[in-house]
Amino acid sequence: MTVEENLAMGGFFAERDQFQERIKWVYELFPRLHERRVQRAGTMSGGEQQMLAMVAR
């Protein structure tokens, strides 16, 4: 799954407004994830994968 897909799964039960705010916050906190948003998570570096794991809950 891509970065965006992982974040969407993590926010599946959130209301749309809350989800959009959270995505904005994630990309501000970790700009590298924004750069990699269409990349498959398994092809990212270990550090990038950890960033995604921390916010994709």
PyMOL Python script that loads the backbone (N, CA, C, O; Angstrom):
from pymol import cmd

cmd.read_pdbstr("""\
ATOM      1  N   MET A   1       0.839  -1.176   0.000  1.00  0.00           N
ATOM      2  CA  MET A   1       0.000   0.000   0.000  1.00  0.00           C
ATOM      3  C   MET A   1       0.889   1.247   0.000  1.00  0.00           C
ATOM      4  O   MET A   1       2.009   1.226   0.512  1.00  0.00           O
ATOM      5  N   THR A   2       0.382   2.307  -0.571  1.00  0.00           N
ATOM      6  CA  THR A   2       1.116   3.568  -0.598  1.00  0.00           C
ATOM      7  C   THR A   2       0.994   4.292   0.743  1.00  0.00           C
ATOM      8  O   THR A   2       0.219   3.894   1.613  1.00  0.00           O
ATOM      9  N   VAL A   3       1.769   5.356   0.890  1.00  0.00           N
ATOM     10  CA  VAL A   3       1.678   6.181   2.098  1.00  0.00           C
ATOM     11  C   VAL A   3       0.251   6.686   2.267  1.00  0.00           C
ATOM     12  O   VAL A   3      -0.313   6.589   3.357  1.00  0.00           O
ATOM     13  N   GLU A   4      -0.342   7.226   1.196  1.00  0.00           N
ATOM     14  CA  GLU A   4      -1.713   7.752   1.273  1.00  0.00           C
ATOM     15  C   GLU A   4      -2.704   6.667   1.667  1.00  0.00           C
ATOM     16  O   GLU A   4      -3.601   6.912   2.473  1.00  0.00           O
ATOM     17  N   GLU A   5      -2.553   5.471   1.106  1.00  0.00           N
ATOM     18  CA  GLU A   5      -3.468   4.373   1.433  1.00  0.00           C
ATOM     19  C   GLU A   5      -3.335   3.979   2.904  1.00  0.00           C
ATOM     20  O   GLU A   5      -4.337   3.713   3.567  1.00  0.00           O
ATOM     21  N   ASN A   6      -2.111   3.942   3.411  1.00  0.00           N
ATOM     22  CA  ASN A   6      -1.899   3.623   4.825  1.00  0.00           C
ATOM     23  C   ASN A   6      -2.545   4.660   5.728  1.00  0.00           C
ATOM     24  O   ASN A   6      -3.176   4.312   6.726  1.00  0.00           O
ATOM     25  N   LEU A   7      -2.392   5.922   5.383  1.00  0.00           N
ATOM     26  CA  LEU A   7      -3.002   6.984   6.190  1.00  0.00           C
ATOM     27  C   LEU A   7      -4.524   6.921   6.115  1.00  0.00           C
ATOM     28  O   LEU A   7      -5.208   7.167   7.109  1.00  0.00           O
ATOM     29  N   ALA A   8      -5.050   6.593   4.950  1.00  0.00           N
ATOM     30  CA  ALA A   8      -6.502   6.477   4.793  1.00  0.00           C
ATOM     31  C   ALA A   8      -7.046   5.328   5.639  1.00  0.00           C
ATOM     32  O   ALA A   8      -8.108   5.454   6.247  1.00  0.00           O
ATOM     33  N   MET A   9      -6.326   4.215   5.681  1.00  0.00           N
ATOM     34  CA  MET A   9      -6.772   3.085   6.501  1.00  0.00           C
ATOM     35  C   MET A   9      -6.753   3.462   7.979  1.00  0.00           C
ATOM     36  O   MET A   9      -7.643   3.075   8.736  1.00  0.00           O
ATOM     37  N   GLY A  10      -5.744   4.214   8.383  1.00  0.00           N
ATOM     38  CA  GLY A  10      -5.650   4.649   9.775  1.00  0.00           C
ATOM     39  C   GLY A  10      -6.771   5.601  10.162  1.00  0.00           C
ATOM     40  O   GLY A  10      -7.154   5.663  11.330  1.00  0.00           O
ATOM     41  N   GLY A  11      -7.300   6.345   9.193  1.00  0.00           N
ATOM     42  CA  GLY A  11      -8.367   7.305   9.459  1.00  0.00           C
ATOM     43  C   GLY A  11      -9.720   6.854   8.971  1.00  0.00           C
ATOM     44  O   GLY A  11     -10.617   7.676   8.781  1.00  0.00           O
ATOM     45  N   PHE A  12      -9.887   5.557   8.763  1.00  0.00           N
ATOM     46  CA  PHE A  12     -11.106   5.009   8.173  1.00  0.00           C
ATOM     47  C   PHE A  12     -12.364   5.418   8.924  1.00  0.00           C
ATOM     48  O   PHE A  12     -13.384   5.711   8.299  1.00  0.00           O
ATOM     49  N   PHE A  13     -12.314   5.444  10.243  1.00  0.00           N
ATOM     50  CA  PHE A  13     -13.510   5.735  11.034  1.00  0.00           C
ATOM     51  C   PHE A  13     -13.636   7.211  11.422  1.00  0.00           C
ATOM     52  O   PHE A  13     -14.590   7.597  12.098  1.00  0.00           O
ATOM     53  N   ALA A  14     -12.689   8.023  11.003  1.00  0.00           N
ATOM     54  CA  ALA A  14     -12.734   9.456  11.329  1.00  0.00           C
ATOM     55  C   ALA A  14     -13.701  10.177  10.399  1.00  0.00           C
ATOM     56  O   ALA A  14     -13.929   9.752   9.266  1.00  0.00           O
ATOM     57  N   GLU A  15     -14.257  11.256  10.888  1.00  0.00           N
ATOM     58  CA  GLU A  15     -15.089  12.091  10.022  1.00  0.00           C
ATOM     59  C   GLU A  15     -14.183  12.790   9.018  1.00  0.00           C
ATOM     60  O   GLU A  15     -13.005  13.025   9.287  1.00  0.00           O
ATOM     61  N   ARG A  16     -14.741  13.119   7.863  1.00  0.00           N
ATOM     62  CA  ARG A  16     -13.942  13.664   6.767  1.00  0.00           C
ATOM     63  C   ARG A  16     -13.149  14.908   7.171  1.00  0.00           C
ATOM     64  O   ARG A  16     -11.970  15.018   6.834  1.00  0.00           O
ATOM     65  N   ASP A  17     -13.773  15.841   7.882  1.00  0.00           N
ATOM     66  CA  ASP A  17     -13.074  17.057   8.303  1.00  0.00           C
ATOM     67  C   ASP A  17     -11.894  16.727   9.212  1.00  0.00           C
ATOM     68  O   ASP A  17     -10.804  17.278   9.055  1.00  0.00           O
ATOM     69  N   GLN A  18     -12.120  15.834  10.153  1.00  0.00           N
ATOM     70  CA  GLN A  18     -11.053  15.434  11.064  1.00  0.00           C
ATOM     71  C   GLN A  18      -9.932  14.735  10.305  1.00  0.00           C
ATOM     72  O   GLN A  18      -8.752  14.951  10.583  1.00  0.00           O
ATOM     73  N   PHE A  19     -10.307  13.905   9.354  1.00  0.00           N
ATOM     74  CA  PHE A  19      -9.314  13.168   8.577  1.00  0.00           C
ATOM     75  C   PHE A  19      -8.440  14.121   7.772  1.00  0.00           C
ATOM     76  O   PHE A  19      -7.219  13.966   7.747  1.00  0.00           O
ATOM     77  N   GLN A  20      -9.047  15.102   7.117  1.00  0.00           N
ATOM     78  CA  GLN A  20      -8.283  16.062   6.317  1.00  0.00           C
ATOM     79  C   GLN A  20      -7.323  16.866   7.194  1.00  0.00           C
ATOM     80  O   GLN A  20      -6.191  17.130   6.790  1.00  0.00           O
ATOM     81  N   GLU A  21      -7.763  17.252   8.377  1.00  0.00           N
ATOM     82  CA  GLU A  21      -6.894  17.982   9.303  1.00  0.00           C
ATOM     83  C   GLU A  21      -5.730  17.110   9.755  1.00  0.00           C
ATOM     84  O   GLU A  21      -4.595  17.577   9.857  1.00  0.00           O
ATOM     85  N   ARG A  22      -6.018  15.850  10.021  1.00  0.00           N
ATOM     86  CA  ARG A  22      -4.955  14.932  10.462  1.00  0.00           C
ATOM     87  C   ARG A  22      -3.922  14.726   9.360  1.00  0.00           C
ATOM     88  O   ARG A  22      -2.722  14.712   9.634  1.00  0.00           O
ATOM     89  N   ILE A  23      -4.368  14.569   8.129  1.00  0.00           N
ATOM     90  CA  ILE A  23      -3.436  14.390   7.014  1.00  0.00           C
ATOM     91  C   ILE A  23      -2.550  15.622   6.879  1.00  0.00           C
ATOM     92  O   ILE A  23      -1.340  15.507   6.683  1.00  0.00           O
ATOM     93  N   LYS A  24      -3.151  16.785   6.982  1.00  0.00           N
ATOM     94  CA  LYS A  24      -2.384  18.033   6.903  1.00  0.00           C
ATOM     95  C   LYS A  24      -1.333  18.066   8.006  1.00  0.00           C
ATOM     96  O   LYS A  24      -0.178  18.410   7.752  1.00  0.00           O
ATOM     97  N   TRP A  25      -1.722  17.714   9.219  1.00  0.00           N
ATOM     98  CA  TRP A  25      -0.802  17.689  10.356  1.00  0.00           C
ATOM     99  C   TRP A  25       0.341  16.701  10.122  1.00  0.00           C
ATOM    100  O   TRP A  25       1.501  17.013  10.388  1.00  0.00           O
ATOM    101  N   VAL A  26       0.007  15.501   9.619  1.00  0.00           N
ATOM    102  CA  VAL A  26       1.028  14.478   9.360  1.00  0.00           C
ATOM    103  C   VAL A  26       2.051  14.985   8.356  1.00  0.00           C
ATOM    104  O   VAL A  26       3.254  14.835   8.565  1.00  0.00           O
ATOM    105  N   TYR A  27       1.582  15.583   7.272  1.00  0.00           N
ATOM    106  CA  TYR A  27       2.497  16.063   6.238  1.00  0.00           C
ATOM    107  C   TYR A  27       3.320  17.260   6.715  1.00  0.00           C
ATOM    108  O   TYR A  27       4.439  17.457   6.238  1.00  0.00           O
ATOM    109  N   GLU A  28       2.799  18.060   7.636  1.00  0.00           N
ATOM    110  CA  GLU A  28       3.589  19.149   8.217  1.00  0.00           C
ATOM    111  C   GLU A  28       4.645  18.591   9.170  1.00  0.00           C
ATOM    112  O   GLU A  28       5.774  19.080   9.212  1.00  0.00           O
ATOM    113  N   LEU A  29       4.272  17.574   9.927  1.00  0.00           N
ATOM    114  CA  LEU A  29       5.184  16.954  10.884  1.00  0.00           C
ATOM    115  C   LEU A  29       6.296  16.180  10.175  1.00  0.00           C
ATOM    116  O   LEU A  29       7.458  16.237  10.576  1.00  0.00           O
ATOM    117  N   PHE A  30       5.924  15.456   9.116  1.00  0.00           N
ATOM    118  CA  PHE A  30       6.867  14.638   8.360  1.00  0.00           C
ATOM    119  C   PHE A  30       6.773  14.976   6.871  1.00  0.00           C
ATOM    120  O   PHE A  30       6.111  14.260   6.119  1.00  0.00           O
ATOM    121  N   PRO A  31       7.421  16.051   6.440  1.00  0.00           N
ATOM    122  CA  PRO A  31       7.349  16.450   5.027  1.00  0.00           C
ATOM    123  C   PRO A  31       7.815  15.347   4.072  1.00  0.00           C
ATOM    124  O   PRO A  31       7.375  15.293   2.924  1.00  0.00           O
ATOM    125  N   ARG A  32       8.695  14.479   4.542  1.00  0.00           N
ATOM    126  CA  ARG A  32       9.180  13.380   3.702  1.00  0.00           C
ATOM    127  C   ARG A  32       8.021  12.460   3.295  1.00  0.00           C
ATOM    128  O   ARG A  32       8.020  11.929   2.185  1.00  0.00           O
ATOM    129  N   LEU A  33       7.048  12.270   4.173  1.00  0.00           N
ATOM    130  CA  LEU A  33       5.898  11.430   3.827  1.00  0.00           C
ATOM    131  C   LEU A  33       5.069  12.073   2.720  1.00  0.00           C
ATOM    132  O   LEU A  33       4.513  11.376   1.870  1.00  0.00           O
ATOM    133  N   HIS A  34       4.989  13.398   2.731  1.00  0.00           N
ATOM    134  CA  HIS A  34       4.273  14.086   1.651  1.00  0.00           C
ATOM    135  C   HIS A  34       4.990  13.857   0.326  1.00  0.00           C
ATOM    136  O   HIS A  34       4.347  13.628  -0.699  1.00  0.00           O
ATOM    137  N   GLU A  35       6.310  13.917   0.343  1.00  0.00           N
ATOM    138  CA  GLU A  35       7.091  13.676  -0.871  1.00  0.00           C
ATOM    139  C   GLU A  35       6.897  12.251  -1.381  1.00  0.00           C
ATOM    140  O   GLU A  35       6.961  12.000  -2.585  1.00  0.00           O
ATOM    141  N   ARG A  36       6.663  11.336  -0.472  1.00  0.00           N
ATOM    142  CA  ARG A  36       6.564   9.911  -0.814  1.00  0.00           C
ATOM    143  C   ARG A  36       5.124   9.400  -0.817  1.00  0.00           C
ATOM    144  O   ARG A  36       4.909   8.188  -0.795  1.00  0.00           O
ATOM    145  N   ARG A  37       4.147  10.283  -0.843  1.00  0.00           N
ATOM    146  CA  ARG A  37       2.747   9.891  -0.636  1.00  0.00           C
ATOM    147  C   ARG A  37       2.218   8.855  -1.619  1.00  0.00           C
ATOM    148  O   ARG A  37       1.288   8.126  -1.276  1.00  0.00           O
ATOM    149  N   VAL A  38       2.767   8.759  -2.823  1.00  0.00           N
ATOM    150  CA  VAL A  38       2.285   7.763  -3.788  1.00  0.00           C
ATOM    151  C   VAL A  38       3.229   6.568  -3.890  1.00  0.00           C
ATOM    152  O   VAL A  38       3.039   5.687  -4.729  1.00  0.00           O
ATOM    153  N   GLN A  39       4.238   6.545  -3.037  1.00  0.00           N
ATOM    154  CA  GLN A  39       5.202   5.444  -3.043  1.00  0.00           C
ATOM    155  C   GLN A  39       4.710   4.319  -2.143  1.00  0.00           C
ATOM    156  O   GLN A  39       4.091   4.566  -1.108  1.00  0.00           O
ATOM    157  N   ARG A  40       4.985   3.099  -2.541  1.00  0.00           N
ATOM    158  CA  ARG A  40       4.635   1.955  -1.699  1.00  0.00           C
ATOM    159  C   ARG A  40       5.499   1.975  -0.442  1.00  0.00           C
ATOM    160  O   ARG A  40       6.713   2.168  -0.506  1.00  0.00           O
ATOM    161  N   ALA A  41       4.857   1.775   0.684  1.00  0.00           N
ATOM    162  CA  ALA A  41       5.546   1.884   1.971  1.00  0.00           C
ATOM    163  C   ALA A  41       6.707   0.896   2.080  1.00  0.00           C
ATOM    164  O   ALA A  41       7.728   1.214   2.690  1.00  0.00           O
ATOM    165  N   GLY A  42       6.568  -0.278   1.508  1.00  0.00           N
ATOM    166  CA  GLY A  42       7.613  -1.291   1.597  1.00  0.00           C
ATOM    167  C   GLY A  42       8.892  -0.934   0.871  1.00  0.00           C
ATOM    168  O   GLY A  42       9.926  -1.562   1.100  1.00  0.00           O
ATOM    169  N   THR A  43       8.845   0.063   0.002  1.00  0.00           N
ATOM    170  CA  THR A  43      10.040   0.458  -0.744  1.00  0.00           C
ATOM    171  C   THR A  43      10.734   1.667  -0.122  1.00  0.00           C
ATOM    172  O   THR A  43      11.748   2.135  -0.642  1.00  0.00           O
ATOM    173  N   MET A  44      10.202   2.170   0.974  1.00  0.00           N
ATOM    174  CA  MET A  44      10.805   3.324   1.638  1.00  0.00           C
ATOM    175  C   MET A  44      11.898   2.861   2.596  1.00  0.00           C
ATOM    176  O   MET A  44      11.988   1.678   2.923  1.00  0.00           O
ATOM    177  N   SER A  45      12.729   3.805   3.043  1.00  0.00           N
ATOM    178  CA  SER A  45      13.776   3.482   4.014  1.00  0.00           C
ATOM    179  C   SER A  45      13.136   3.083   5.344  1.00  0.00           C
ATOM    180  O   SER A  45      11.953   3.329   5.578  1.00  0.00           O
ATOM    181  N   GLY A  46      13.931   2.469   6.197  1.00  0.00           N
ATOM    182  CA  GLY A  46      13.421   2.059   7.500  1.00  0.00           C
ATOM    183  C   GLY A  46      12.917   3.228   8.328  1.00  0.00           C
ATOM    184  O   GLY A  46      11.895   3.118   9.006  1.00  0.00           O
ATOM    185  N   GLY A  47      13.629   4.346   8.277  1.00  0.00           N
ATOM    186  CA  GLY A  47      13.204   5.534   9.019  1.00  0.00           C
ATOM    187  C   GLY A  47      11.891   6.086   8.511  1.00  0.00           C
ATOM    188  O   GLY A  47      11.033   6.492   9.296  1.00  0.00           O
ATOM    189  N   GLU A  48      11.732   6.101   7.189  1.00  0.00           N
ATOM    190  CA  GLU A  48      10.477   6.584   6.599  1.00  0.00           C
ATOM    191  C   GLU A  48       9.328   5.656   6.967  1.00  0.00           C
ATOM    192  O   GLU A  48       8.215   6.115   7.227  1.00  0.00           O
ATOM    193  N   GLN A  49       9.592   4.355   6.990  1.00  0.00           N
ATOM    194  CA  GLN A  49       8.556   3.403   7.385  1.00  0.00           C
ATOM    195  C   GLN A  49       8.155   3.611   8.842  1.00  0.00           C
ATOM    196  O   GLN A  49       6.983   3.475   9.191  1.00  0.00           O
ATOM    197  N   GLN A  50       9.119   3.940   9.688  1.00  0.00           N
ATOM    198  CA  GLN A  50       8.805   4.194  11.094  1.00  0.00           C
ATOM    199  C   GLN A  50       7.962   5.450  11.251  1.00  0.00           C
ATOM    200  O   GLN A  50       7.042   5.484  12.067  1.00  0.00           O
ATOM    201  N   MET A  51       8.275   6.491  10.464  1.00  0.00           N
ATOM    202  CA  MET A  51       7.450   7.705  10.497  1.00  0.00           C
ATOM    203  C   MET A  51       6.007   7.351  10.172  1.00  0.00           C
ATOM    204  O   MET A  51       5.083   7.776  10.865  1.00  0.00           O
ATOM    205  N   LEU A  52       5.819   6.573   9.118  1.00  0.00           N
ATOM    206  CA  LEU A  52       4.475   6.192   8.689  1.00  0.00           C
ATOM    207  C   LEU A  52       3.783   5.343   9.752  1.00  0.00           C
ATOM    208  O   LEU A  52       2.599   5.532  10.032  1.00  0.00           O
ATOM    209  N   ALA A  53       4.519   4.419  10.336  1.00  0.00           N
ATOM    210  CA  ALA A  53       3.931   3.553  11.362  1.00  0.00           C
ATOM    211  C   ALA A  53       3.453   4.358  12.570  1.00  0.00           C
ATOM    212  O   ALA A  53       2.439   4.018  13.180  1.00  0.00           O
ATOM    213  N   MET A  54       4.172   5.414  12.915  1.00  0.00           N
ATOM    214  CA  MET A  54       3.791   6.226  14.075  1.00  0.00           C
ATOM    215  C   MET A  54       2.494   6.984  13.847  1.00  0.00           C
ATOM    216  O   MET A  54       1.748   7.223  14.797  1.00  0.00           O
ATOM    217  N   VAL A  55       2.210   7.366  12.614  1.00  0.00           N
ATOM    218  CA  VAL A  55       1.036   8.209  12.361  1.00  0.00           C
ATOM    219  C   VAL A  55      -0.116   7.477  11.687  1.00  0.00           C
ATOM    220  O   VAL A  55      -1.201   8.044  11.557  1.00  0.00           O
ATOM    221  N   ALA A  56       0.082   6.251  11.258  1.00  0.00           N
ATOM    222  CA  ALA A  56      -0.953   5.535  10.503  1.00  0.00           C
ATOM    223  C   ALA A  56      -1.832   4.679  11.399  1.00  0.00           C
ATOM    224  O   ALA A  56      -2.374   3.671  10.946  1.00  0.00           O
ATOM    225  N   ARG A  57      -1.981   5.053  12.638  1.00  0.00           N
ATOM    226  CA  ARG A  57      -2.820   4.278  13.558  1.00  0.00           C
ATOM    227  C   ARG A  57      -4.247   4.701  13.468  1.00  0.00           C
ATOM    228  O   ARG A  57      -5.098   4.156  14.171  1.00  0.00           O
TER     229      ARG A  57
END
""", "prot")
cmd.dss("prot")
cmd.show_as("cartoon", "prot")
cmd.util.cbc("prot")
cmd.orient("prot")
